Each structure stands twice: as structure tokens, then as C-alpha cells.
Amino acid sequence: MKSIKGEGSVNCPNGCEAFDAEYWTLVRGDKDGELKEALIGGELNLVSCPSCGEMFYHDRDIVYFDPPKELLVFVSPKAEKDKFDEVKKKMQKDFEFLRKNLSEMNISYSPFYLAGLEELKALLDYDEHCACQSEVIAALSAQKGFKLAALAPSHARVKGYPLYIPVARDKYDAEHVKEAAQAVLAENPALTLLAALLKDLREGKELPPKI
């Protein structure tokens, strides 16, 4: 499935005559880097009134989809917070329709339902932060001879864990992960996601399943 563009009538906030404009309704983050950058930069679905030149956003709902990262987001840019529950119900119906019609993509993870593009940008910023920390963990683990266990991206995102977990001496269990995590954190204490995992394991929480 590719990114999807639509066209519809737009009303200028200055009261000019309505005009037709193109807008994106679905963005494939893994395939359309330019659209992703436009979204992060606040330029996606920005239109200009042909009468007065006013720049404003076409406030259609947007679906952001990045299958390799197990990320599916439904965004309502202009949703009012006190009415968001009703908007969310519609989004949930849209998700069920999408999952049914894209069964070959095996969408087994839960989507996000957001009230604005700023929330989506914050989520994408977090994913970038997670990816950067995970790369550092992988590099330090290689230096120390540790193996890596990969987590499902959707699971890591919800738990606040890195995408990769270092493992000492081959066996993937809590003790060997704690040993490796402590050694990696000794080299770089700023790896907050790995520190969060280590804290949970020390508190007796379950080791996340690897893929």
C-alpha cells in the first residue's frame, strides 16, 4: 500500500471563496521519506488560498503507517479534546476496516489515536531517540562480546525499552541480561532506555520476549 492523496473543498479562514486542494490522507513513513520530513517539519497538508494568499492547514484526518517499525497512527489534527472520545470511536472503526482489508500485512499490534500533529511529531521524535540509543547499545555490546536480542518495535515502544538488549554468555534470561546491561551502562550511563529495562528486571518484572 502506497501513500494516499485526496482532493476536496477547502474553506479559507479569511472567508474567501472555497477552493479545491490536494491533501495527504495516508503517509507511508517507511517508503516516503519526503512526506515524513514534511510532516515533522509542519509542512504536510499546508495549502495557500488562491484569493488572499493565506497559508493554513487542510485539517483532514491522517493515517501514518510504518510497518517495519510496527507503527500505525490515526491523527485528527483539529479534534477538540472534549470531543475526542467520539473522534476516537470513528478512528477505531477505521482501524478495523484497515486491518481487515490489509490482512496480508499482519497488523497484530495496537495503533495510536492522537488528537493533533504535534503529538505525532513527538511520537516520531521518540522513535528516533530509541533508534539512536539502540545503535549505541549494539555497538558497545559488540565491543564487549555480548550477543543482542531484538524486541518487537511495538513492544519496545510501549515499554520504553531499546530495540536491542545485550545478553551475556548466550543464554537469554534475566540474570544474563542484567549482567550485560550493567556492563554496557558502565560505559555509557546516558542510555536511559536500557537503564529502564535494567531497573524493571531488578524489581522482578518479566523479561520481554525477543523476536
C-alpha positions in Angstrom: 0.0 0.0 0.0 1.3 3.4 -1.0 0.8 6.8 0.5 -2.6 8.1 -0.5 -3.5 11.6 -1.7 -7.1 13.1 -1.9 -8.7 16.2 -3.1 -11.5 18.2 -1.5 -13.1 21.6 -0.9 -11.2 24.0 1.5 -12.6 27.0 3.3 -10.2 29.9 3.8 -10.1 31.2 7.4 -10.5 34.7 6.0 -13.8 33.9 4.5 -12.7 33.8 0.8 -14.5 31.6 -1.7 -13.9 27.9 -1.2 -11.4 26.2 -3.4 -10.2 22.6 -4.1 -6.9 21.4 -2.8 -5.0 18.2 -2.6 -4.1 16.7 0.8 -2.5 13.5 2.1 -4.7 11.1 4.0 -2.2 8.3 4.4 1.6 8.6 4.8 3.9 5.5 4.5 6.7 6.5 6.7 9.0 3.7 5.6 8.6 4.5 1.8 8.0 8.2 1.5 10.8 10.0 3.4 10.0 13.4 1.9 6.4 13.2 3.2 7.6 12.1 6.6 10.0 15.1 6.7 7.2 17.4 5.6 5.0 16.1 8.4 7.8 16.5 11.0 8.6 20.0 9.7 4.9 21.1 9.8 4.5 21.4 6.1 2.3 18.4 5.3 -1.2 19.5 4.0 -0.3 23.1 4.2 -2.3 25.0 1.5 -2.5 28.5 0.2 -5.7 30.4 -0.6 -5.7 31.5 -4.3 -7.7 34.6 -3.4 -5.8 36.1 -0.5 -2.6 34.0 -0.2 -3.3 32.9 3.4 -1.4 29.8 4.3 -3.2 27.3 6.5 -3.6 23.6 7.1 -6.1 21.3 5.4 -7.5 19.8 8.5 -8.3 16.3 7.2 -7.6 13.2 9.3 -4.2 11.5 8.6 -3.1 7.9 8.9 0.7 7.4 9.4 1.9 3.9 8.7 5.4 2.4 9.1 5.1 -1.4 9.0 8.8 -2.3 9.7 8.6 -0.2 12.9 5.1 -1.7 13.7 3.8 1.8 13.9 0.2 2.8 12.9 -1.2 6.1 14.0 -4.5 7.7 13.4 -4.4 11.5 13.7 -7.2 14.1 13.9 -5.4 17.5 13.5 -8.3 19.6 14.6 -10.0 17.4 17.2 -11.3 19.2 20.2 -10.2 17.5 23.4 -13.6 17.4 25.0 -15.0 15.6 21.9 -12.0 13.3 21.2 -13.7 10.2 22.6 -16.2 10.4 19.7 -13.5 11.0 17.2 -11.5 8.0 18.6 -14.5 5.7 18.1 -14.5 6.6 14.4 -10.7 6.0 14.3 -11.2 2.6 15.8 -13.7 1.7 13.2 -11.3 2.9 10.5 -8.6 0.7 12.0 -10.8 -2.4 12.0 -11.6 -1.7 8.3 -7.9 -1.2 7.5 -6.8 -4.4 9.3 -9.5 -6.5 7.6 -8.5 -5.2 4.1 -4.8 -5.4 4.7 -4.7 -8.8 6.3 -1.6 -9.7 4.4 0.4 -7.1 6.3 -0.4 -8.8 9.6 -1.2 -5.8 11.8 -1.1 -7.5 15.1 -0.1 -4.5 17.2 -2.3 -1.8 18.6 -2.5 1.6 16.8 -2.2 5.0 18.4 -5.0 7.5 18.3 -3.8 11.1 18.5 -5.6 14.5 18.7 -3.0 16.5 16.7 0.0 16.5 14.5 2.2 17.8 17.4 1.5 14.5 19.2 2.5 12.5 16.1 5.7 14.6 15.8 6.5 13.9 19.4 6.0 10.1 18.8 8.3 10.1 15.8 10.9 12.1 17.7 10.8 9.4 20.4 11.2 6.6 17.9 14.3 8.4 16.5 15.6 8.7 20.1 15.0 5.0 20.6 16.8 4.1 17.4 19.8 6.1 18.2 20.2 4.6 21.7 19.7 1.1 20.3 22.5 1.7 17.8 24.8 2.7 20.6 23.8 -0.3 22.6 24.6 -2.6 19.6 28.0 -1.0 19.1 29.0 -1.3 22.8 27.7 -4.8 23.0 29.8 -5.8 20.1 32.9 -4.3 21.7 32.3 -6.4 24.8 31.4 -9.6 23.0 27.8 -9.6 24.0 25.1 -11.0 21.8 21.9 -9.0 21.1 18.3 -9.9 21.5 15.9 -7.9 19.3 12.5 -6.8 20.7 9.4 -6.2 18.6 9.3 -2.5 17.9 5.7 -2.1 19.1 6.6 -3.8 22.4 9.8 -1.8 23.0 7.9 1.4 22.3 5.1 0.8 24.8 7.5 -0.5 27.5 10.1 2.3 27.0 12.8 -0.2 26.2 15.5 -0.2 23.5 15.1 -2.2 20.3 18.1 -4.4 21.2 19.1 -5.9 24.5 22.6 -7.1 25.3 23.0 -10.7 26.5 26.0 -12.2 28.3 27.1 -15.7 27.6 24.4 -16.7 25.1 21.5 -17.5 27.4 18.6 -15.1 27.2 17.4 -14.9 30.8 17.1 -12.1 33.4 20.4 -12.7 35.0 22.4 -12.7 31.8 20.6 -9.6 30.5 21.2 -7.8 33.8 24.9 -8.7 33.7 25.3 -7.4 30.2 23.2 -4.3 30.7 25.2 -3.3 33.7 28.4 -3.6 31.7 27.1 -1.5 28.8 25.7 1.2 31.1 29.0 1.4 32.9 30.4 2.5 29.5 27.5 4.9 28.8 25.2 5.8 31.7 23.1 8.1 29.3 21.4 5.0 27.8 18.1 5.7 29.6 16.1 3.1 27.8 18.5 0.3 28.8 18.6 1.7 32.3 14.8 1.5 32.4 14.9 -2.2 31.4 17.6 -2.9 34.0 15.5 -1.2 36.7 12.5 -3.3 35.8 14.4 -6.5 35.9 16.0 -5.7 39.3 12.4 -5.1 40.5 11.5 -8.6 39.4 9.5 -7.7 36.3 9.3 -10.1 33.4 12.0 -10.2 30.7 10.4 -9.0 27.5 10.1 -11.7 24.7 12.6 -11.4 21.9 11.9 -11.9 18.2 
